[in-house]
Amino acid sequence: MTTVIAGSETAAAPGRPAWTVEPVRPGDGRALDGLFARCSPDTVQRRFFAPVRALPPAYAKGVLAARPEEHDAVIAHRGSRAEPVGLGSLAAPCEPGAPAELGLLVVDFWQRNGAGGAMLDVLAARARARGVTHVLAFVLPGRSALLGVLARRFEPVHHTYGPDGLTGVYKLG
């Protein structure tokens, strides 16, 4: 269940903690650096497909710009906005009609507790409001379960399996 509260949204699945999900603001750079620092190298590798030591500069610039029509980004937290446990983003398609690209990063300790799903629900609602109809997700080989999570929320359009990973395209309902 998702409830809008004064510019933020609170989401909770049955039996899961409630998450506050809010748009990323230009001044959130330090909070995002802290979130990144609390993620294991394995979690970072699964999100960015490389062993990066900090948020990639172009990505950080995009999410901190606060231009959702270009790169919508939200954080999830359970108390202090200064200590988010998740970052979700949806990059606008490069060409009209193409799907927007989804990315989720959740601190290891909080994975599988609903933060990713809460961010996904908020990003999808915001995307629909902007007229986005499809999202695209890339995952590394062996991470197909994540695409299954997306398939339970959205209508799968197609999956592509390659040596570098898997790609799923989903229609926002």
Contacts in CASP RR format, 6 or more apart in sequence:
PFRMAT RR
TARGET T0000
AUTHOR 0000-0000-0000
METHOD contacts of the structure
MODEL  1
MTTVIAGSETAAAPGRPAWTVEPVRPGDGRALDGLFARCSPDTVQRRFFA
PVRALPPAYAKGVLAARPEEHDAVIAHRGSRAEPVGLGSLAAPCEPGAPA
ELGLLVVDFWQRNGAGGAMLDVLAARARARGVTHVLAFVLPGRSALLGVL
ARRFEPVHHTYGPDGLTGVYKLG
1 11 0 8 1.000
1 12 0 8 1.000
1 13 0 8 1.000
2 9 0 8 1.000
2 10 0 8 1.000
2 11 0 8 1.000
2 118 0 8 1.000
2 121 0 8 1.000
2 122 0 8 1.000
2 125 0 8 1.000
3 9 0 8 1.000
3 10 0 8 1.000
3 11 0 8 1.000
7 22 0 8 1.000
7 23 0 8 1.000
8 20 0 8 1.000
8 21 0 8 1.000
8 22 0 8 1.000
9 20 0 8 1.000
9 21 0 8 1.000
9 22 0 8 1.000
9 118 0 8 1.000
9 122 0 8 1.000
10 18 0 8 1.000
10 19 0 8 1.000
10 20 0 8 1.000
10 21 0 8 1.000
11 18 0 8 1.000
11 19 0 8 1.000
11 21 0 8 1.000
11 117 0 8 1.000
11 118 0 8 1.000
11 121 0 8 1.000
11 122 0 8 1.000
12 18 0 8 1.000
12 19 0 8 1.000
12 118 0 8 1.000
13 114 0 8 1.000
13 117 0 8 1.000
13 118 0 8 1.000
16 113 0 8 1.000
16 114 0 8 1.000
17 78 0 8 1.000
17 113 0 8 1.000
17 114 0 8 1.000
18 78 0 8 1.000
19 76 0 8 1.000
19 77 0 8 1.000
19 78 0 8 1.000
19 114 0 8 1.000
19 115 0 8 1.000
19 118 0 8 1.000
19 119 0 8 1.000
20 76 0 8 1.000
20 77 0 8 1.000
20 78 0 8 1.000
20 79 0 8 1.000
20 81 0 8 1.000
21 74 0 8 1.000
21 75 0 8 1.000
21 76 0 8 1.000
21 118 0 8 1.000
21 119 0 8 1.000
21 121 0 8 1.000
21 122 0 8 1.000
22 74 0 8 1.000
22 75 0 8 1.000
22 77 0 8 1.000
22 81 0 8 1.000
23 66 0 8 1.000
23 68 0 8 1.000
23 72 0 8 1.000
23 73 0 8 1.000
23 74 0 8 1.000
24 32 0 8 1.000
24 63 0 8 1.000
24 64 0 8 1.000
24 66 0 8 1.000
24 73 0 8 1.000
24 74 0 8 1.000
24 75 0 8 1.000
24 87 0 8 1.000
25 64 0 8 1.000
25 66 0 8 1.000
26 64 0 8 1.000
26 65 0 8 1.000
26 66 0 8 1.000
27 64 0 8 1.000
28 64 0 8 1.000
28 75 0 8 1.000
28 81 0 8 1.000
28 84 0 8 1.000
29 60 0 8 1.000
29 64 0 8 1.000
30 82 0 8 1.000
31 75 0 8 1.000
31 81 0 8 1.000
31 82 0 8 1.000
31 83 0 8 1.000
31 84 0 8 1.000
32 55 0 8 1.000
32 60 0 8 1.000
32 63 0 8 1.000
32 64 0 8 1.000
32 75 0 8 1.000
32 84 0 8 1.000
32 87 0 8 1.000
33 54 0 8 1.000
33 55 0 8 1.000
34 83 0 8 1.000
35 75 0 8 1.000
35 83 0 8 1.000
35 84 0 8 1.000
35 85 0 8 1.000
35 86 0 8 1.000
35 87 0 8 1.000
35 105 0 8 1.000
35 107 0 8 1.000
36 44 0 8 1.000
36 54 0 8 1.000
36 55 0 8 1.000
36 105 0 8 1.000
38 85 0 8 1.000
38 107 0 8 1.000
38 108 0 8 1.000
38 109 0 8 1.000
39 47 0 8 1.000
39 105 0 8 1.000
39 107 0 8 1.000
39 108 0 8 1.000
40 108 0 8 1.000
41 51 0 8 1.000
43 105 0 8 1.000
43 106 0 8 1.000
43 107 0 8 1.000
43 108 0 8 1.000
43 111 0 8 1.000
44 51 0 8 1.000
44 52 0 8 1.000
44 105 0 8 1.000
45 51 0 8 1.000
45 140 0 8 1.000
46 139 0 8 1.000
46 140 0 8 1.000
46 143 0 8 1.000
47 103 0 8 1.000
47 104 0 8 1.000
47 105 0 8 1.000
48 56 0 8 1.000
48 59 0 8 1.000
49 138 0 8 1.000
49 140 0 8 1.000
59 89 0 8 1.000
62 70 0 8 1.000
62 71 0 8 1.000
62 73 0 8 1.000
63 71 0 8 1.000
63 73 0 8 1.000
63 87 0 8 1.000
63 89 0 8 1.000
64 73 0 8 1.000
65 71 0 8 1.000
68 126 0 8 1.000
68 130 0 8 1.000
69 92 0 8 1.000
69 130 0 8 1.000
70 91 0 8 1.000
70 92 0 8 1.000
71 89 0 8 1.000
71 90 0 8 1.000
71 91 0 8 1.000
71 92 0 8 1.000
72 89 0 8 1.000
72 90 0 8 1.000
72 91 0 8 1.000
72 92 0 8 1.000
72 123 0 8 1.000
72 126 0 8 1.000
72 127 0 8 1.000
72 130 0 8 1.000
73 87 0 8 1.000
73 88 0 8 1.000
73 89 0 8 1.000
73 90 0 8 1.000
74 87 0 8 1.000
74 88 0 8 1.000
74 89 0 8 1.000
74 119 0 8 1.000
74 122 0 8 1.000
74 123 0 8 1.000
74 126 0 8 1.000
75 81 0 8 1.000
75 84 0 8 1.000
75 86 0 8 1.000
75 87 0 8 1.000
75 88 0 8 1.000
75 119 0 8 1.000
76 84 0 8 1.000
76 85 0 8 1.000
76 86 0 8 1.000
76 87 0 8 1.000
76 88 0 8 1.000
76 106 0 8 1.000
76 115 0 8 1.000
76 116 0 8 1.000
76 118 0 8 1.000
76 119 0 8 1.000
77 83 0 8 1.000
77 84 0 8 1.000
77 85 0 8 1.000
77 86 0 8 1.000
78 85 0 8 1.000
85 106 0 8 1.000
85 107 0 8 1.000
85 109 0 8 1.000
85 110 0 8 1.000
85 115 0 8 1.000
86 104 0 8 1.000
86 105 0 8 1.000
86 106 0 8 1.000
86 107 0 8 1.000
86 110 0 8 1.000
86 115 0 8 1.000
86 116 0 8 1.000
86 119 0 8 1.000
87 104 0 8 1.000
87 105 0 8 1.000
87 119 0 8 1.000
88 102 0 8 1.000
88 103 0 8 1.000
88 104 0 8 1.000
88 105 0 8 1.000
88 116 0 8 1.000
88 119 0 8 1.000
88 120 0 8 1.000
88 123 0 8 1.000
89 102 0 8 1.000
89 103 0 8 1.000
89 104 0 8 1.000
89 123 0 8 1.000
90 100 0 8 1.000
90 101 0 8 1.000
90 102 0 8 1.000
90 103 0 8 1.000
90 123 0 8 1.000
90 126 0 8 1.000
90 127 0 8 1.000
90 132 0 8 1.000
90 135 0 8 1.000
91 100 0 8 1.000
91 101 0 8 1.000
92 100 0 8 1.000
92 132 0 8 1.000
93 99 0 8 1.000
93 100 0 8 1.000
93 101 0 8 1.000
93 132 0 8 1.000
97 133 0 8 1.000
97 134 0 8 1.000
98 134 0 8 1.000
98 136 0 8 1.000
99 132 0 8 1.000
99 134 0 8 1.000
99 135 0 8 1.000
99 136 0 8 1.000
99 169 0 8 1.000
99 170 0 8 1.000
100 127 0 8 1.000
100 132 0 8 1.000
100 134 0 8 1.000
100 135 0 8 1.000
100 136 0 8 1.000
101 135 0 8 1.000
101 136 0 8 1.000
101 137 0 8 1.000
101 138 0 8 1.000
102 120 0 8 1.000
102 123 0 8 1.000
102 135 0 8 1.000
102 136 0 8 1.000
102 137 0 8 1.000
102 150 0 8 1.000
103 137 0 8 1.000
104 116 0 8 1.000
104 119 0 8 1.000
104 120 0 8 1.000
106 115 0 8 1.000
106 116 0 8 1.000
117 149 0 8 1.000
117 153 0 8 1.000
120 150 0 8 1.000
120 153 0 8 1.000
121 153 0 8 1.000
124 135 0 8 1.000
124 153 0 8 1.000
124 154 0 8 1.000
124 172 0 8 1.000
127 135 0 8 1.000
127 172 0 8 1.000
128 172 0 8 1.000
128 173 0 8 1.000
132 172 0 8 1.000
133 171 0 8 1.000
133 172 0 8 1.000
134 157 0 8 1.000
134 169 0 8 1.000
134 170 0 8 1.000
134 171 0 8 1.000
134 172 0 8 1.000
135 150 0 8 1.000
135 154 0 8 1.000
135 169 0 8 1.000
135 170 0 8 1.000
135 172 0 8 1.000
136 167 0 8 1.000
136 168 0 8 1.000
136 169 0 8 1.000
136 170 0 8 1.000
137 146 0 8 1.000
137 147 0 8 1.000
137 150 0 8 1.000
137 167 0 8 1.000
137 168 0 8 1.000
137 170 0 8 1.000
138 165 0 8 1.000
138 166 0 8 1.000
138 167 0 8 1.000
138 168 0 8 1.000
139 146 0 8 1.000
139 147 0 8 1.000
139 165 0 8 1.000
139 166 0 8 1.000
139 167 0 8 1.000
140 164 0 8 1.000
140 165 0 8 1.000
140 166 0 8 1.000
141 162 0 8 1.000
141 163 0 8 1.000
141 164 0 8 1.000
141 165 0 8 1.000
141 166 0 8 1.000
142 166 0 8 1.000
143 165 0 8 1.000
143 166 0 8 1.000
144 166 0 8 1.000
147 159 0 8 1.000
147 166 0 8 1.000
147 168 0 8 1.000
150 156 0 8 1.000
150 168 0 8 1.000
150 170 0 8 1.000
151 170 0 8 1.000
153 170 0 8 1.000
154 170 0 8 1.000
154 171 0 8 1.000
154 172 0 8 1.000
154 173 0 8 1.000
155 170 0 8 1.000
155 171 0 8 1.000
155 173 0 8 1.000
156 168 0 8 1.000
156 169 0 8 1.000
156 170 0 8 1.000
156 171 0 8 1.000
157 168 0 8 1.000
157 169 0 8 1.000
157 170 0 8 1.000
157 171 0 8 1.000
158 168 0 8 1.000
158 169 0 8 1.000
159 166 0 8 1.000
159 167 0 8 1.000
159 168 0 8 1.000
159 169 0 8 1.000
160 166 0 8 1.000
160 167 0 8 1.000
160 168 0 8 1.000
END
